[in-house]
């Protein structure tokens, strides 16, 4: 996981910003899925 992405997630968790955390998790899941498809 890229460092900038970890920072984004950590920041969202610290702010207790659940919608942002969900969004970031979905983005990461889709990104991972795309990587394994090829």
C-alpha distance matrix in Angstrom:
0.0 3.8 6.5 8.6 6.8 6.8 10.3 11.3 10.8 12.5 15.2 15.9 16.3 18.6 20.6 20.8 20.0 19.6 19.9 17.0 14.9 16.1 15.5 11.8 11.4 13.5 11.7 8.4 11.0 12.8 10.2 9.5 13.3 14.0 12.2 14.3 17.4 18.0
3.8 0.0 3.8 5.6 5.3 6.4 8.8 10.1 10.9 12.5 14.4 15.6 16.8 18.5 20.2 21.2 20.2 20.4 20.4 17.1 15.6 17.3 16.1 12.4 13.2 15.1 12.6 10.1 13.4 14.6 11.5 11.9 15.6 15.6 13.9 16.6 19.3 19.5
6.5 3.8 0.0 3.8 5.3 5.1 6.2 8.7 10.0 10.5 12.2 14.3 15.3 16.4 18.3 19.7 19.2 20.0 20.5 17.0 15.6 18.0 17.1 13.4 14.6 17.1 14.9 12.7 16.1 17.6 14.9 15.3 19.0 19.2 17.7 20.3 23.1 23.3
8.6 5.6 3.8 0.0 3.8 5.5 5.1 6.3 8.8 9.9 10.5 12.4 14.3 15.3 16.5 18.3 17.2 18.4 18.4 14.7 14.1 16.6 15.1 11.7 13.8 16.0 13.5 12.2 16.0 17.0 14.6 15.9 19.4 19.2 18.3 21.3 23.6 23.9
6.8 5.3 5.3 3.8 0.0 3.8 5.3 5.0 6.3 8.6 9.8 10.6 12.4 14.2 15.4 16.4 15.1 15.7 15.6 12.1 11.0 13.2 11.9 8.2 10.0 12.3 10.1 8.7 12.4 13.7 11.7 12.9 16.3 16.7 16.1 18.8 21.1 22.0
6.8 6.4 5.1 5.5 3.8 0.0 3.8 5.4 5.2 6.0 8.5 9.9 10.5 12.2 14.2 15.1 14.7 15.2 16.1 12.9 10.9 13.6 13.3 9.7 10.6 13.8 12.4 10.3 13.6 15.8 14.1 14.4 17.9 18.9 18.0 20.2 23.0 24.0
10.3 8.8 6.2 5.1 5.3 3.8 0.0 3.8 5.5 5.1 6.0 8.5 9.8 10.4 12.2 14.0 13.6 15.1 16.0 12.6 11.5 14.7 14.3 11.0 12.8 15.9 14.4 13.2 16.6 18.5 16.8 17.7 21.1 21.8 21.2 23.6 26.2 27.1
11.3 10.1 8.7 6.3 5.0 5.4 3.8 0.0 3.8 5.5 5.2 6.2 8.7 10.0 10.6 12.2 10.9 12.4 12.7 9.1 8.6 11.8 10.9 8.0 10.6 13.3 11.9 11.5 14.9 16.5 15.4 16.9 19.9 20.5 20.5 23.1 25.2 26.4
10.8 10.9 10.0 8.8 6.3 5.2 5.5 3.8 0.0 3.8 5.4 5.1 6.1 8.6 9.9 10.3 9.5 10.1 11.1 8.1 6.1 9.4 9.7 6.8 8.2 11.6 11.1 10.3 13.2 15.5 14.9 15.8 18.6 19.9 20.1 22.1 24.4 26.0
12.5 12.5 10.5 9.9 8.6 6.0 5.1 5.5 3.8 0.0 3.8 5.5 5.1 6.1 8.6 9.6 10.2 11.5 13.4 10.7 8.8 12.4 13.1 10.5 11.6 15.2 14.9 13.8 16.5 19.1 18.3 18.8 21.9 23.3 23.1 25.0 27.5 29.0
15.2 14.4 12.2 10.5 9.8 8.5 6.0 5.2 5.4 3.8 0.0 3.8 5.4 5.1 6.2 8.5 8.5 11.0 12.5 9.6 9.1 12.9 13.2 11.1 13.2 16.3 15.8 15.5 18.5 20.5 19.9 21.0 23.9 25.0 25.1 27.3 29.6 31.0
15.9 15.6 14.3 12.4 10.6 9.9 8.5 6.2 5.1 5.5 3.8 0.0 3.8 5.5 5.1 6.0 5.1 7.2 8.7 6.1 5.8 9.5 10.1 8.9 10.9 13.7 13.9 14.2 16.7 18.7 18.8 20.0 22.5 23.8 24.4 26.4 28.4 30.2
16.3 16.8 15.3 14.3 12.4 10.5 9.8 8.7 6.1 5.1 5.4 3.8 0.0 3.8 5.4 4.8 6.1 7.2 10.1 8.6 6.7 10.2 12.0 10.7 11.5 14.8 15.6 15.2 17.3 19.9 20.1 20.7 23.2 25.0 25.4 27.0 29.3 31.3
18.6 18.5 16.4 15.3 14.2 12.2 10.4 10.0 8.6 6.1 5.1 5.5 3.8 0.0 3.8 5.3 7.6 9.9 12.7 11.2 10.1 13.7 15.2 13.9 15.1 18.4 18.9 18.5 20.8 23.4 23.3 24.0 26.7 28.3 28.5 30.2 32.6 34.4
20.6 20.2 18.3 16.5 15.4 14.2 12.2 10.6 9.9 8.6 6.2 5.1 5.4 3.8 0.0 3.8 5.2 8.5 10.8 9.6 9.8 13.1 14.3 13.8 15.5 18.3 18.8 19.2 21.5 23.6 23.9 25.0 27.4 28.9 29.5 31.4 33.4 35.3
20.8 21.2 19.7 18.3 16.4 15.1 14.0 12.2 10.3 9.6 8.5 6.0 4.8 5.3 3.8 0.0 3.8 5.7 8.9 8.9 8.3 11.1 13.1 13.2 14.2 16.8 18.1 18.5 20.2 22.6 23.3 24.2 26.3 28.1 29.0 30.5 32.4 34.7
20.0 20.2 19.2 17.2 15.1 14.7 13.6 10.9 9.5 10.2 8.5 5.1 6.1 7.6 5.2 3.8 0.0 3.8 5.7 5.5 6.3 8.8 10.1 10.8 12.4 14.5 15.6 16.6 18.4 20.2 21.2 22.6 24.4 25.9 27.1 28.9 30.5 32.7
19.6 20.4 20.0 18.4 15.7 15.2 15.1 12.4 10.1 11.5 11.0 7.2 7.2 9.9 8.5 5.7 3.8 0.0 3.8 5.4 4.9 6.1 8.5 9.8 10.4 12.2 14.1 15.2 16.2 18.3 19.7 20.8 22.2 24.2 25.6 26.9 28.4 31.0
19.9 20.4 20.5 18.4 15.6 16.1 16.0 12.7 11.1 13.4 12.5 8.7 10.1 12.7 10.8 8.9 5.7 3.8 0.0 3.8 5.4 5.1 6.2 8.6 9.8 10.6 12.3 14.2 15.2 16.6 18.3 19.9 21.0 22.5 24.4 25.9 27.0 29.5
17.0 17.1 17.0 14.7 12.1 12.9 12.6 9.1 8.1 10.7 9.6 6.1 8.6 11.2 9.6 8.9 5.5 5.4 3.8 0.0 3.8 5.4 5.0 6.1 8.5 9.8 10.5 12.2 14.1 15.3 16.3 18.2 19.8 21.0 22.5 24.4 25.7 27.8
14.9 15.6 15.6 14.1 11.0 10.9 11.5 8.6 6.1 8.8 9.1 5.8 6.7 10.1 9.8 8.3 6.3 4.9 5.4 3.8 0.0 3.8 5.4 5.2 6.1 8.6 9.9 10.5 12.1 14.2 15.2 16.3 18.1 19.9 21.0 22.6 24.3 26.6
16.1 17.3 18.0 16.6 13.2 13.6 14.7 11.8 9.4 12.4 12.9 9.5 10.2 13.7 13.1 11.1 8.8 6.1 5.1 5.4 3.8 0.0 3.8 5.5 5.1 6.1 8.6 9.9 10.4 12.3 14.1 15.2 16.3 18.2 19.9 21.2 22.4 25.1
15.5 16.1 17.1 15.1 11.9 13.3 14.3 10.9 9.7 13.1 13.2 10.1 12.0 15.2 14.3 13.1 10.1 8.5 6.2 5.0 5.4 3.8 0.0 3.8 5.4 5.2 6.2 8.6 9.9 10.7 12.2 14.2 15.3 16.5 18.4 20.2 21.1 23.5
11.8 12.4 13.4 11.7 8.2 9.7 11.0 8.0 6.8 10.5 11.1 8.9 10.7 13.9 13.8 13.2 10.8 9.8 8.6 6.1 5.2 5.5 3.8 0.0 3.8 5.4 5.0 6.1 8.5 9.9 10.4 12.2 14.1 15.2 16.5 18.5 20.0 22.0
11.4 13.2 14.6 13.8 10.0 10.6 12.8 10.6 8.2 11.6 13.2 10.9 11.5 15.1 15.5 14.2 12.4 10.4 9.8 8.5 6.1 5.1 5.4 3.8 0.0 3.8 5.4 5.1 6.1 8.6 9.7 10.5 12.1 14.1 15.3 16.6 18.3 20.7
13.5 15.1 17.1 16.0 12.3 13.8 15.9 13.3 11.6 15.2 16.3 13.7 14.8 18.4 18.3 16.8 14.5 12.2 10.6 9.8 8.6 6.1 5.2 5.4 3.8 0.0 3.8 5.4 5.0 6.1 8.4 9.8 10.4 12.2 14.2 15.5 16.4 19.1
11.7 12.6 14.9 13.5 10.1 12.4 14.4 11.9 11.1 14.9 15.8 13.9 15.6 18.9 18.8 18.1 15.6 14.1 12.3 10.5 9.9 8.6 6.2 5.0 5.4 3.8 0.0 3.8 5.5 5.2 6.0 8.6 9.8 10.5 12.3 14.4 15.4 17.4
8.4 10.1 12.7 12.2 8.7 10.3 13.2 11.5 10.3 13.8 15.5 14.2 15.2 18.5 19.2 18.5 16.6 15.2 14.2 12.2 10.5 9.9 8.6 6.1 5.1 5.4 3.8 0.0 3.8 5.5 5.0 6.1 8.5 9.8 10.5 12.4 14.3 16.2
11.0 13.4 16.1 16.0 12.4 13.6 16.6 14.9 13.2 16.5 18.5 16.7 17.3 20.8 21.5 20.2 18.4 16.2 15.2 14.1 12.1 10.4 9.9 8.5 6.1 5.0 5.5 3.8 0.0 3.8 5.4 5.2 6.1 8.6 10.0 10.8 12.3 15.0
12.8 14.6 17.6 17.0 13.7 15.8 18.5 16.5 15.5 19.1 20.5 18.7 19.9 23.4 23.6 22.6 20.2 18.3 16.6 15.3 14.2 12.3 10.7 9.9 8.6 6.1 5.2 5.5 3.8 0.0 3.8 5.4 5.0 6.1 8.6 10.0 10.5 13.0
10.2 11.5 14.9 14.6 11.7 14.1 16.8 15.4 14.9 18.3 19.9 18.8 20.1 23.3 23.9 23.3 21.2 19.7 18.3 16.3 15.2 14.1 12.2 10.4 9.7 8.4 6.0 5.0 5.4 3.8 0.0 3.8 5.4 5.1 6.3 8.9 10.0 11.6
9.5 11.9 15.3 15.9 12.9 14.4 17.7 16.9 15.8 18.8 21.0 20.0 20.7 24.0 25.0 24.2 22.6 20.8 19.9 18.2 16.3 15.2 14.2 12.2 10.5 9.8 8.6 6.1 5.2 5.4 3.8 0.0 3.8 5.4 5.1 6.4 8.7 10.7
13.3 15.6 19.0 19.4 16.3 17.9 21.1 19.9 18.6 21.9 23.9 22.5 23.2 26.7 27.4 26.3 24.4 22.2 21.0 19.8 18.1 16.3 15.3 14.1 12.1 10.4 9.8 8.5 6.1 5.0 5.4 3.8 0.0 3.8 5.4 5.3 6.3 9.2
14.0 15.6 19.2 19.2 16.7 18.9 21.8 20.5 19.9 23.3 25.0 23.8 25.0 28.3 28.9 28.1 25.9 24.2 22.5 21.0 19.9 18.2 16.5 15.2 14.1 12.2 10.5 9.8 8.6 6.1 5.1 5.4 3.8 0.0 3.8 5.5 5.2 7.0
12.2 13.9 17.7 18.3 16.1 18.0 21.2 20.5 20.1 23.1 25.1 24.4 25.4 28.5 29.5 29.0 27.1 25.6 24.4 22.5 21.0 19.9 18.4 16.5 15.3 14.2 12.3 10.5 10.0 8.6 6.3 5.1 5.4 3.8 0.0 3.8 5.6 6.0
14.3 16.6 20.3 21.3 18.8 20.2 23.6 23.1 22.1 25.0 27.3 26.4 27.0 30.2 31.4 30.5 28.9 26.9 25.9 24.4 22.6 21.2 20.2 18.5 16.6 15.5 14.4 12.4 10.8 10.0 8.9 6.4 5.3 5.5 3.8 0.0 3.8 5.5
17.4 19.3 23.1 23.6 21.1 23.0 26.2 25.2 24.4 27.5 29.6 28.4 29.3 32.6 33.4 32.4 30.5 28.4 27.0 25.7 24.3 22.4 21.1 20.0 18.3 16.4 15.4 14.3 12.3 10.5 10.0 8.7 6.3 5.2 5.6 3.8 0.0 3.8
18.0 19.5 23.3 23.9 22.0 24.0 27.1 26.4 26.0 29.0 31.0 30.2 31.3 34.4 35.3 34.7 32.7 31.0 29.5 27.8 26.6 25.1 23.5 22.0 20.7 19.1 17.4 16.2 15.0 13.0 11.6 10.7 9.2 7.0 6.0 5.5 3.8 0.0
